[in-house]
């Protein structure tokens, strides 16, 4: 149907859902955990970092990764072609080296479709 016509057209609606992730004190009381909507998902997560991959020149691929903030605002969300997540995990059982907890970063990059 064309705009303004009396002909019926099909429309699809989708339910919108919001999910939030956070680092919060662990339910066990030792360290921190990754939580989804306040529910503990993974124990031993010390930090969660999110970087946005920007396609600056319009050719396929990411030229640089930036955190949320002025650089992302300046480029615009339309330039985001990928998202890189890094979880910083604590080693189990309180393993320490020179009095410091041993951590391991785990990184995964996700390319966004239709970008």
N, C-alpha and C positions, 0 to 999 in steps of 0.2 A: 504494500500500500504506500502511496506517496503521502507526503506531509499535507495535512489538511483534508484528506479524503475521508469519506464516510465508511470506507472498507475496513473490515476488522484486520488486525495484524496480531501475530503471536508475540507474546512477551514472556520473559522468564525472570523470575525473582529468586534471589538467594538469601538465606539467612546469614547475617553478619555475626561473626564471633570474634571476640578479642581474647588473646592469651598473653599473659605477661610472664616473663622469666626474671628471676632475681637470685642473688646470692644471699643466703640467710643462715643464722646459726643452725647447726644440725640438730635434728630431733634427738640424737643420742647424747647431745651436750658436748661433743668433742669436735671442734672445728666448724667448718661451714659446709653448706650443701647448695646445689642448684635446685631451685624450686620453680614449679609451674603453678601459677595462680595461688601461691602460698603453700602448695603441697610439695613435700620433699621428693625429688626425682633421683638425684645422684649425690651420695655423701662424698666428702673429700674434695669438693670443688672450691678453690680459693678465689678464683677470679673468672669473669666472663668478659671477653672483649669482642666488640663488633666493629668491623671496618667495612666501608662501602667502596666497591670497585667502580671507578668512574671511566666511562668511555668519552674522553675529551674531544677526540678528533672525528668521531662519527664512523670510523672504520671498526670492524669487528675486533673486540679485545679490550682489555682494561689497561689504561695508561698509569693509573696510580690508585692506591687505597687510602681512604681518609676516614677518621672517626666522625660521628655526628657532630656538627658544629658549623662554624663560619665557612669552611671550605666546601662542605656538602651543601650548605644553604646557597652559596654563590654559584655552584655548578648546577644545582637543581636535581630533584629526584629523577627526572627524565633521563639523566645521564648515568644513573646507576645500572650497571650491567652485571654485577656480581656482589655477593655478600660473603665476607670471610669471618668465621667465628673461631675464637680461640678460648678453650677452657684450660685454666691452669689448675692442675690436679696435685693434691698432696699425696705423697707416698703413704701407703698403709702402715699402721702400727707405729706412727710417730717416728719414722726413720729420720735421723739427723746426721749431718756432716758438719763438723766444726761448730756445733751448737745451733745450726740453722736447719729448718725443715727442708727436706728434699722435695722439689716440685718438678712436674713434667707438663709442659704445654702440649695440648692436643689441638691441632688446627685443621679445619675443613673449609674449603671454598665452594660456594654454590653459585653457578652461573644462572642468571635469571632468564627465563624464556621470553621470547618476543622482544628481545633487546638487541 
